[in-house]
Amino acid sequence: MISINEGDDAKVIADFAKKSKFAFQIVMNNKGGPDVVKLYHVQAFPTNYLVNARGKIIARFVGFNEEEMKKELRRAGFKV
């Protein structure tokens, strides 16, 4: 799972992720680096991606829908 963030402070996001016990990567769209918002076609926040072991995006979630995420994680072989 990859989540993309833009506009928030990296420390605030890291603290939030730790407090929330997130077990996935949050990518920051930093100035001077690649524009991940454009690369991943982010249209709204939050946008999250489920990526398989080969790096292929197998699911995209715009907004937060826990049940849909769990469904796709189960489909990918995870026990949730």
TORPA-4810 file (N, C-alpha, C, O; in nm, 3 decimals):
<nodes>
NODE_1_0.086_-0.116_0.000_0.000_0.000_0.000_0.090_0.122_0.000_0.188_0.129_0.075_M
NODE_2_0.057_0.217_-0.083_0.128_0.344_-0.088_0.024_0.455_-0.080_-0.079_0.451_-0.146_I
NODE_3_0.053_0.553_0.003_-0.033_0.671_0.014_0.049_0.792_-0.029_0.168_0.800_0.002_S
NODE_4_-0.012_0.884_-0.100_0.058_1.003_-0.149_0.003_1.125_-0.078_-0.119_1.143_-0.068_I
NODE_5_0.095_1.209_-0.030_0.055_1.330_0.041_0.119_1.450_-0.024_0.233_1.444_-0.071_N
NODE_6_0.046_1.560_-0.028_0.100_1.686_-0.080_0.051_1.798_0.009_-0.068_1.805_0.043_E
NODE_7_0.141_1.885_0.047_0.101_2.004_0.119_0.115_1.997_0.269_0.123_2.101_0.335_G
NODE_8_0.118_1.878_0.326_0.133_1.867_0.471_0.281_1.858_0.507_0.363_1.819_0.425_D
NODE_9_0.312_1.895_0.629_0.448_1.887_0.679_0.487_1.740_0.697_0.410_1.662_0.753_D
NODE_10_0.607_1.702_0.652_0.652_1.563_0.657_0.653_1.509_0.801_0.617_1.394_0.824_A
NODE_11_0.695_1.590_0.897_0.698_1.545_1.036_0.556_1.522_1.089_0.532_1.425_1.161_K
NODE_12_0.465_1.609_1.054_0.325_1.592_1.097_0.270_1.460_1.042_0.205_1.385_1.114_V
NODE_13_0.298_1.434_0.916_0.251_1.309_0.854_0.316_1.188_0.918_0.248_1.089_0.946_I
NODE_14_0.447_1.194_0.942_0.518_1.082_1.005_0.462_1.055_1.144_0.443_0.939_1.181_A
NODE_15_0.437_1.159_1.222_0.380_1.143_1.356_0.240_1.083_1.348_0.205_0.996_1.427_D
NODE_16_0.159_1.132_1.253_0.023_1.079_1.235_0.027_0.931_1.197_-0.050_0.851_1.249_F
NODE_17_0.117_0.895_1.105_0.128_0.756_1.061_0.170_0.666_1.176_0.119_0.555_1.191_A
NODE_18_0.263_0.714_1.258_0.309_0.635_1.372_0.197_0.617_1.474_0.173_0.507_1.523_K
NODE_19_0.127_0.726_1.505_0.016_0.722_1.600_-0.095_0.630_1.551_-0.156_0.558_1.629_K
NODE_20_-0.120_0.633_1.420_-0.226_0.550_1.360_-0.181_0.407_1.332_-0.260_0.323_1.290_S
NODE_21_-0.052_0.380_1.356_0.007_0.247_1.335_-0.006_0.201_1.190_-0.032_0.084_1.163_K
NODE_22_0.014_0.295_1.098_0.012_0.259_0.956_0.131_0.169_0.925_0.242_0.192_0.973_F
NODE_23_0.107_0.067_0.846_0.213_-0.026_0.808_0.244_-0.012_0.659_0.291_-0.106_0.596_A
NODE_24_0.218_0.106_0.604_0.245_0.128_0.462_0.319_0.258_0.444_0.324_0.342_0.534_F
NODE_25_0.377_0.274_0.326_0.459_0.390_0.292_0.372_0.510_0.256_0.273_0.498_0.183_Q
NODE_26_0.409_0.627_0.307_0.346_0.751_0.266_0.451_0.830_0.189_0.556_0.864_0.242_I
NODE_27_0.421_0.859_0.063_0.512_0.931_-0.024_0.475_1.078_-0.022_0.359_1.115_-0.042_V
NODE_28_0.576_1.162_0.003_0.553_1.306_0.005_0.585_1.363_-0.133_0.686_1.326_-0.193_M
NODE_29_0.502_1.451_-0.182_0.526_1.517_-0.310_0.608_1.642_-0.283_0.554_1.752_-0.270_N
NODE_30_0.740_1.624_-0.274_0.831_1.734_-0.239_0.870_1.816_-0.359_0.887_1.763_-0.469_N
NODE_31_0.884_1.945_-0.338_0.935_2.031_-0.445_1.079_1.994_-0.473_1.156_1.965_-0.381_K
NODE_32_1.115_1.995_-0.600_1.251_1.961_-0.640_1.268_1.815_-0.676_1.367_1.778_-0.738_G
NODE_33_1.174_1.731_-0.638_1.179_1.589_-0.672_1.077_1.557_-0.778_1.014_1.647_-0.834_G
NODE_34_1.059_1.428_-0.807_0.958_1.391_-0.906_0.819_1.430_-0.857_0.790_1.424_-0.737_P
NODE_35_0.734_1.469_-0.948_0.598_1.508_-0.914_0.511_1.382_-0.909_0.450_1.344_-1.008_D
NODE_36_0.507_1.318_-0.791_0.433_1.193_-0.778_0.284_1.212_-0.795_0.213_1.119_-0.833_V
NODE_37_0.235_1.332_-0.767_0.092_1.359_-0.788_0.058_1.344_-0.935_-0.044_1.285_-0.969_V
NODE_38_0.142_1.397_-1.023_0.119_1.383_-1.168_0.149_1.241_-1.214_0.073_1.185_-1.294_K
NODE_39_0.259_1.183_-1.165_0.297_1.048_-1.208_0.189_0.944_-1.177_0.166_0.852_-1.255_L
NODE_40_0.123_0.960_-1.062_0.022_0.864_-1.021_-0.121_0.913_-1.047_-0.217_0.848_-1.004_Y
NODE_41_-0.135_1.024_-1.115_-0.266_1.076_-1.154_-0.358_1.099_-1.033_-0.476_1.062_-1.035_H
NODE_42_-0.301_1.159_-0.929_-0.379_1.189_-0.809_-0.473_1.305_-0.840_-0.431_1.409_-0.890_V
NODE_43_-0.601_1.285_-0.809_-0.701_1.388_-0.834_-0.759_1.443_-0.705_-0.818_1.551_-0.705_Q
NODE_44_-0.745_1.369_-0.595_-0.799_1.411_-0.467_-0.718_1.344_-0.356_-0.646_1.247_-0.379_A
NODE_45_-0.731_1.398_-0.236_-0.661_1.340_-0.122_-0.762_1.294_-0.018_-0.859_1.366_0.007_F
NODE_46_-0.744_1.178_0.043_-0.633_1.088_0.020_-0.654_1.003_-0.104_-0.768_0.969_-0.139_P
NODE_47_-0.546_0.968_-0.169_-0.546_0.867_-0.274_-0.444_0.762_-0.233_-0.329_0.795_-0.202_T
NODE_48_-0.485_0.636_-0.234_-0.399_0.526_-0.191_-0.394_0.422_-0.302_-0.490_0.405_-0.377_N
NODE_49_-0.281_0.353_-0.310_-0.260_0.252_-0.413_-0.216_0.122_-0.349_-0.136_0.120_-0.255_Y
NODE_50_-0.268_0.013_-0.401_-0.221_-0.119_-0.363_-0.132_-0.165_-0.478_-0.176_-0.173_-0.593_L
NODE_51_-0.006_-0.195_-0.445_0.095_-0.228_-0.545_0.143_-0.371_-0.520_0.172_-0.407_-0.406_V
NODE_52_0.150_-0.452_-0.626_0.195_-0.590_-0.606_0.348_-0.597_-0.599_0.416_-0.495_-0.611_N
NODE_53_0.401_-0.717_-0.579_0.545_-0.737_-0.561_0.627_-0.696_-0.684_0.746_-0.669_-0.672_A
NODE_54_0.565_-0.691_-0.799_0.635_-0.649_-0.921_0.625_-0.499_-0.946_0.676_-0.449_-1.046_R
NODE_55_0.558_-0.426_-0.855_0.546_-0.282_-0.869_0.426_-0.238_-0.950_0.413_-0.120_-0.982_G
NODE_56_0.338_-0.331_-0.985_0.220_-0.297_-1.064_0.107_-0.253_-0.970_0.079_-0.317_-0.869_K
NODE_57_0.042_-0.141_-1.005_-0.074_-0.095_-0.929_-0.190_-0.189_-0.957_-0.231_-0.207_-1.071_I
NODE_58_-0.242_-0.250_-0.850_-0.354_-0.343_-0.868_-0.485_-0.288_-0.813_-0.592_-0.344_-0.838_I
NODE_59_-0.478_-0.178_-0.739_-0.600_-0.112_-0.692_-0.568_0.033_-0.657_-0.458_0.065_-0.613_A
NODE_60_-0.666_0.119_-0.679_-0.652_0.262_-0.651_-0.774_0.305_-0.572_-0.887_0.272_-0.609_R
NODE_61_-0.752_0.378_-0.464_-0.860_0.423_-0.379_-0.857_0.574_-0.366_-0.759_0.630_-0.316_F
NODE_62_-0.960_0.641_-0.411_-0.972_0.786_-0.396_-1.068_0.808_-0.280_-1.182_0.762_-0.282_V
NODE_63_-1.020_0.879_-0.179_-1.097_0.891_-0.056_-1.064_0.773_0.034_-0.980_0.690_-0.001_G
NODE_64_-1.129_0.765_0.146_-1.101_0.656_0.239_-1.223_0.567_0.251_-1.328_0.610_0.298_F
NODE_65_-1.208_0.442_0.207_-1.314_0.343_0.217_-1.250_0.214_0.270_-1.200_0.132_0.193_N
NODE_66_-1.253_0.198_0.401_-1.185_0.086_0.466_-1.233_-0.049_0.416_-1.151_-0.139_0.394_E
NODE_67_-1.361_-0.065_0.398_-1.413_-0.195_0.352_-1.364_-0.229_0.211_-1.329_-0.344_0.184_E
NODE_68_-1.362_-0.130_0.122_-1.313_-0.155_-0.014_-1.165_-0.190_-0.012_-1.121_-0.278_-0.086_E
NODE_69_-1.088_-0.121_0.074_-0.946_-0.152_0.086_-0.926_-0.295_0.136_-0.843_-0.368_0.082_M
NODE_70_-1.000_-0.333_0.238_-0.989_-0.470_0.291_-1.025_-0.573_0.185_-0.959_-0.676_0.174_K
NODE_71_-1.129_-0.545_0.108_-1.171_-0.636_0.001_-1.057_-0.657_-0.099_-1.027_-0.771_-0.137_K
NODE_72_-0.995_-0.548_-0.142_-0.886_-0.558_-0.239_-0.761_-0.624_-0.179_-0.691_-0.698_-0.247_E
NODE_73_-0.735_-0.598_-0.051_-0.622_-0.664_0.016_-0.645_-0.815_0.024_-0.553_-0.893_0.000_L
NODE_74_-0.768_-0.856_0.056_-0.800_-0.999_0.058_-0.784_-1.060_-0.081_-0.732_-1.170_-0.095_R
NODE_75_-0.831_-0.987_-0.182_-0.819_-1.035_-0.320_-0.671_-1.054_-0.359_-0.638_-1.142_-0.437_R
NODE_76_-0.583_-0.968_-0.302_-0.441_-0.978_-0.330_-0.371_-1.086_-0.247_-0.252_-1.110_-0.263_A
NODE_77_-0.446_-1.150_-0.157_-0.391_-1.260_-0.079_-0.355_-1.229_0.065_-0.297_-1.313_0.134_G
NODE_78_-0.388_-1.108_0.111_-0.359_-1.071_0.249_-0.473_-1.113_0.340_-0.589_-1.115_0.298_F
NODE_79_-0.440_-1.146_0.464_-0.542_-1.175_0.565_-0.564_-1.047_0.643_-0.473_-0.996_0.708_K
NODE_80_-0.686_-0.994_0.635_-0.720_-0.871_0.706_-0.842_-0.889_0.791_-0.886_-0.795_0.858_V
</nodes>
